[in-house]
């Protein structure tokens, strides 16, 4: 079964561009969503204390946020998405 991977970003976000580049380099199939266009999701992330972008979710669970490529890679490995 295919995992749903979403990278929440915003415009003019250097860390977001860098995380996208890393995911692309790893050939990960993901979608991006501009968090500024989704007030409900933004409020949810704030309510659980996540204030940094980008935010990587796998099957709707937050796996990494901010410029934590190491955590993102580990989560992708744990879910069997990359080796």
TINU-916467 format. One record per atom (N, C-alpha, C): residue number from 0; residue in one letter; atom name; y, z, x negated. Coordinates in pm, 1 decimal, decimal comma, always signed. Atoms other than C-alpha are relative to their C-alpha. Layout:
N
- NUM;A;CA;Y;Z;X;
...
//
This chain:
83
- 0;X;N;-119,0;+0,0;-83,3;
- 0;X;CA;+0,0;+0,0;+0,0;
- 0;X;C;+125,1;+0,0;-87,6;
- 1;X;N;-123,1;+13,3;+75,9;
- 1;X;CA;+342,1;-96,9;-127,4;
- 1;X;C;+90,9;+120,9;+21,4;
- 2;X;N;-93,3;-112,3;-7,2;
- 2;X;CA;+578,0;+189,7;-206,2;
- 2;X;C;+139,4;-53,7;+28,0;
- 3;X;N;-139,5;+38,7;-24,6;
- 3;X;CA;+934,9;+172,6;-74,3;
- 3;X;C;+87,8;+67,9;-104,6;
- 4;X;N;-86,1;-51,0;+106,9;
- 4;X;CA;+1170,0;+209,6;-370,1;
- 4;X;C;+142,3;-43,5;+31,5;
- 5;X;N;-140,4;+28,5;-29,7;
- 5;X;CA;+1541,6;+236,0;-301,2;
- 5;X;C;+86,1;+64,1;-107,7;
- 6;X;N;-97,6;-51,1;+94,7;
- 6;X;CA;+1821,2;+274,7;-554,2;
- 6;X;C;+134,3;+3,5;+72,3;
- 7;X;N;-130,5;-16,5;-65,8;
- 7;X;CA;+2135,7;+415,0;-393,0;
- 7;X;C;+107,8;-5,8;-107,0;
- 8;X;N;-105,9;+25,5;+97,4;
- 8;X;CA;+2446,9;+297,9;-574,1;
- 8;X;C;+135,1;-0,6;+70,7;
- 9;X;N;-132,1;+27,6;-58,0;
- 9;X;CA;+2818,0;+239,9;-522,3;
- 9;X;C;+68,3;-101,0;-90,4;
- 10;X;N;-74,2;+98,5;+79,0;
- 10;X;CA;+3067,8;-17,6;-643,8;
- 10;X;C;+59,7;+65,0;-124,7;
- 11;X;N;-64,0;-43,7;+124,6;
- 11;X;CA;+3204,7;+12,8;-998,9;
- 11;X;C;-65,6;+124,2;-59,8;
- 12;X;N;+76,3;-114,4;+51,9;
- 12;X;CA;+2931,6;+255,9;-1108,5;
- 12;X;C;-78,7;-46,2;-122,2;
- 13;X;N;+65,2;+41,7;+124,4;
- 13;X;CA;+2832,9;+208,3;-1472,6;
- 13;X;C;-144,3;+50,6;-7,4;
- 14;X;N;+135,7;-54,8;+3,7;
- 14;X;CA;+2530,9;+439,5;-1447,2;
- 14;X;C;-91,5;-76,5;+95,6;
- 15;X;N;+79,1;+77,6;-97,0;
- 15;X;CA;+2413,9;+242,9;-1142,0;
- 15;X;C;-42,2;-133,3;-60,3;
- 16;X;N;+31,7;+128,6;+64,0;
- 16;X;CA;+2433,7;-85,8;-1334,2;
- 16;X;C;-107,3;+18,9;-107,3;
- 17;X;N;+97,6;-25,0;+105,8;
- 17;X;CA;+2239,5;+65,5;-1622,9;
- 17;X;C;-138,4;+28,8;+57,0;
- 18;X;N;+130,4;-29,3;-61,0;
- 18;X;CA;+1965,6;+200,9;-1396,2;
- 18;X;C;-61,4;-126,9;+58,8;
- 19;X;N;+50,6;+127,5;-52,2;
- 19;X;CA;+1936,7;-137,3;-1222,0;
- 19;X;C;-59,4;-82,8;-112,8;
- 20;X;N;+47,1;+77,8;+114,7;
- 20;X;CA;+1899,4;-302,5;-1562,0;
- 20;X;C;-135,2;+53,2;-48,6;
- 21;X;N;+127,3;-59,1;+43,1;
- 21;X;CA;+1620,8;-58,0;-1656,6;
- 21;X;C;-112,5;-33,7;+98,1;
- 22;X;N;+103,0;+32,8;-99,9;
- 22;X;CA;+1434,4;-114,2;-1329,9;
- 22;X;C;-38,1;-147,6;-8,0;
- 23;X;N;+27,6;+143,4;+14,2;
- 23;X;CA;+1468,7;-490,6;-1372,4;
- 23;X;C;-86,2;-26,6;-123,8;
- 24;X;N;+75,2;+16,0;+125,1;
- 24;X;CA;+1339,7;-464,2;-1731,0;
- 24;X;C;-146,7;+40,3;+19,7;
- 25;X;N;+136,1;-46,7;-28,3;
- 25;X;CA;+1034,0;-277,7;-1596,4;
- 25;X;C;-68,8;-81,9;+109,6;
- 26;X;N;+52,0;+85,7;-107,7;
- 26;X;CA;+983,3;-548,0;-1328,8;
- 26;X;C;-37,6;+78,5;+125,9;
- 27;X;N;+23,2;-81,8;-118,9;
- 27;X;CA;+1006,8;-289,6;-1049,4;
- 27;X;C;+59,2;-72,2;+121,0;
- 28;X;N;-46,5;+58,9;-124,8;
- 28;X;CA;+1036,2;-425,3;-695,8;
- 28;X;C;+70,4;+109,8;+79,9;
- 29;X;N;-78,9;-102,9;-67,0;
- 29;X;CA;+1317,7;-221,4;-537,9;
- 29;X;C;+113,7;-64,6;+76,9;
- 30;X;N;-119,9;+48,7;-67,0;
- 30;X;CA;+1609,9;-257,0;-304,2;
- 30;X;C;+114,0;+94,6;-32,5;
- 31;X;N;-117,5;-84,1;+23,0;
- 31;X;CA;+1962,3;-131,4;-353,1;
- 31;X;C;+73,3;+19,9;+131,8;
- 32;X;N;-81,5;-29,0;-116,9;
- 32;X;CA;+2179,1;+31,9;-94,3;
- 32;X;C;+128,8;+66,3;-47,0;
- 33;X;N;-129,1;-58,7;+34,6;
- 33;X;CA;+2550,1;+105,5;-127,8;
- 33;X;C;+17,5;+126,3;+83,5;
- 34;X;N;-6,7;-128,4;-69,7;
- 34;X;CA;+2573,1;+474,0;-40,8;
- 34;X;C;+131,4;+16,5;+76,8;
- 35;X;N;-129,3;-11,9;-67,6;
- 35;X;CA;+2937,6;+433,6;+60,7;
- 35;X;C;-1,6;-68,6;+136,9;
- 36;X;N;+13,4;+67,5;-129,6;
- 36;X;CA;+2819,7;+219,3;+353,7;
- 36;X;C;-99,4;+71,1;+90,8;
- 37;X;N;+98,7;-73,8;-77,9;
- 37;X;CA;+2575,1;+482,3;+479,8;
- 37;X;C;+39,3;+147,8;+0,5;
- 38;X;N;-54,4;-135,6;-3,7;
- 38;X;CA;+2762,9;+801,8;+571,5;
- 38;X;C;-107,9;+105,2;+25,8;
- 39;X;N;+105,9;-96,1;-32,1;
- 39;X;CA;+2452,8;+969,6;+714,3;
- 39;X;C;-84,7;+32,3;-122,8;
- 40;X;N;+80,0;-21,0;+121,3;
- 40;X;CA;+2250,4;+920,6;+395,0;
- 40;X;C;+81,4;+74,6;-105,3;
- 41;X;N;-87,4;-67,5;+95,4;
- 41;X;CA;+2545,8;+1027,0;+179,8;
- 41;X;C;+8,7;+148,7;+32,9;
- 42;X;N;-8,2;-139,9;-41,9;
- 42;X;CA;+2581,6;+1349,1;+378,9;
- 42;X;C;-131,1;+73,2;-25,5;
- 43;X;N;+130,7;-61,4;+28,2;
- 43;X;CA;+2208,2;+1416,4;+348,8;
- 43;X;C;-11,7;+34,3;-148,6;
- 44;X;N;+10,1;-26,6;+143,6;
- 44;X;CA;+2217,0;+1382,6;-31,2;
- 44;X;C;+91,8;+114,8;-39,9;
- 45;X;N;-92,8;-110,3;+29,4;
- 45;X;CA;+2523,2;+1609,1;-49,2;
- 45;X;C;-57,6;+133,0;+47,9;
- 46;X;N;+53,0;-124,0;-57,8;
- 46;X;CA;+2348,9;+1865,9;+173,4;
- 46;X;C;-112,2;+59,1;-84,1;
- 47;X;N;+106,6;-52,3;+86,5;
- 47;X;CA;+2060,4;+1893,6;-73,7;
- 47;X;C;+47,1;+12,5;-145,9;
- 48;X;N;-58,5;-26,9;+131,1;
- 48;X;CA;+2297,4;+1921,0;-371,0;
- 48;X;C;+0,1;-115,9;-97,6;
- 49;X;N;-1,5;+116,4;+89,3;
- 49;X;CA;+2275,8;+1568,2;-510,6;
- 49;X;C;+136,1;-67,1;+11,0;
- 50;X;N;-135,9;+52,1;+0,2;
- 50;X;CA;+2622,0;+1454,6;-609,8;
- 50;X;C;+19,8;-113,4;-99,0;
- 51;X;N;-11,1;+104,9;+100,9;
- 51;X;CA;+2548,1;+1200,7;-885,2;
- 51;X;C;-73,5;-125,6;+42,7;
- 52;X;N;+65,2;+128,8;-21,2;
- 52;X;CA;+2465,6;+832,8;-856,2;
- 52;X;C;-39,8;-56,7;-134,5;
- 53;X;N;+80,6;+50,7;-109,9;
- 53;X;CA;+2247,6;+638,3;-883,1;
- 53;X;C;-103,5;+103,7;+44,2;
- 54;X;N;+106,3;-84,2;-52,7;
- 54;X;CA;+1979,7;+803,2;-668,9;
- 54;X;C;-120,3;-90,8;+26,3;
- 55;X;N;+122,9;+77,5;-16,8;
- 55;X;CA;+1624,2;+669,4;-688,2;
- 55;X;C;-93,1;+73,8;+94,9;
- 56;X;N;+97,9;-58,3;-91,8;
- 56;X;CA;+1392,7;+733,8;-394,6;
- 56;X;C;-125,0;-87,7;+1,4;
- 57;X;N;+127,1;+68,8;-17,2;
- 57;X;CA;+1027,7;+643,8;-361,0;
- 57;X;C;-60,9;+56,0;+127,8;
- 58;X;N;+49,1;-41,3;-131,5;
- 58;X;CA;+894,3;+653,5;-5,7;
- 58;X;C;+84,4;+113,5;+58,2;
- 59;X;N;-99,7;-89,9;-59,0;
- 59;X;CA;+1210,9;+838,9;+103,0;
- 59;X;C;+12,0;+136,2;-68,2;
- 60;X;N;-9,6;-124,6;+75,9;
- 60;X;CA;+1167,3;+1118,2;-154,9;
- 60;X;C;+86,3;-24,2;-123,3;
- 61;X;N;-85,2;+12,9;+118,4;
- 61;X;CA;+1437,1;+1168,0;-420,0;
- 61;X;C;-84,5;+28,9;-123,5;
- 62;X;N;+78,1;-14,1;+122,3;
- 62;X;CA;+1273,9;+1115,4;-758,4;
- 62;X;C;+87,4;+15,8;-123,8;
- 63;X;N;-90,4;-9,7;+114,4;
- 63;X;CA;+1572,3;+1084,6;-992,8;
- 63;X;C;+141,2;-29,9;+47,4;
- 64;X;N;-139,7;+31,4;-29,9;
- 64;X;CA;+1949,9;+1082,6;-984,6;
- 64;X;C;+82,5;+15,2;-126,3;
- 65;X;N;-80,0;+6,0;+120,9;
- 65;X;CA;+2231,6;+1031,9;-1229,4;
- 65;X;C;-64,4;-98,6;-97,1;
- 66;X;N;+52,8;+94,8;+99,0;
- 66;X;CA;+2156,3;+841,5;-1548,6;
- 66;X;C;-124,1;+57,0;-66,5;
- 67;X;N;+124,4;-58,4;+51,3;
- 67;X;CA;+1807,7;+991,6;-1585,9;
- 67;X;C;-111,6;-103,6;+2,2;
- 68;X;N;+101,8;+105,0;+9,4;
- 68;X;CA;+1604,2;+687,3;-1682,8;
- 68;X;C;-136,3;+61,8;-29,0;
- 69;X;N;+127,1;-65,2;+33,1;
- 69;X;CA;+1339,5;+921,3;-1824,6;
- 69;X;C;-68,7;+52,6;+125,9;
- 70;X;N;+58,4;-51,8;-124,3;
- 70;X;CA;+1286,3;+1090,0;-1486,1;
- 70;X;C;-42,4;-114,6;+92,0;
- 71;X;N;+33,8;+115,9;-82,9;
- 71;X;CA;+1290,8;+754,9;-1308,4;
- 71;X;C;-130,8;-62,2;-48,2;
- 72;X;N;+122,7;+58,8;+55,8;
- 72;X;CA;+1024,5;+613,7;-1543,2;
- 72;X;C;-120,2;+88,8;+28,3;
- 73;X;N;+111,6;-91,1;-24,8;
- 73;X;CA;+809,4;+924,3;-1505,7;
- 73;X;C;-42,1;-5,7;+146,1;
- 74;X;N;+31,6;+8,5;-143,3;
- 74;X;CA;+831,0;+906,2;-1125,5;
- 74;X;C;-74,0;-130,1;+31,6;
- 75;X;N;+65,5;+129,1;-21,5;
- 75;X;CA;+737,5;+537,4;-1131,8;
- 75;X;C;-143,8;+3,1;-52,0;
- 76;X;N;+136,6;-14,1;+53,8;
- 76;X;CA;+436,5;+620,5;-1350,9;
- 76;X;C;-85,1;+87,7;+92,5;
- 77;X;N;+74,0;-92,5;-85,8;
- 77;X;CA;+334,3;+912,8;-1128,3;
- 77;X;C;-44,7;-67,4;+130,6;
- 78;X;N;+33,4;+70,6;-123,8;
- 78;X;CA;+334,7;+680,5;-826,9;
- 78;X;C;-83,6;-125,6;-24,7;
- 79;X;N;+83,7;+115,2;+31,8;
- 79;X;CA;+132,6;+415,1;-1010,0;
- 79;X;C;+72,2;-133,5;+7,9;
- 80;X;N;-79,0;+122,6;-12,3;
- 80;X;CA;+417,2;+161,1;-997,3;
- 80;X;C;+10,1;-71,0;-135,6;
- 81;X;N;+2,6;+55,1;+135,2;
- 81;X;CA;+435,3;+115,1;-1374,7;
- 81;X;C;-104,8;+77,3;-79,0;
- 82;X;N;+99,7;-68,7;+85,5;
- 82;X;CA;+195,4;+204,9;-1654,2;
- 82;X;C;+68,9;+82,4;-104,9;
//
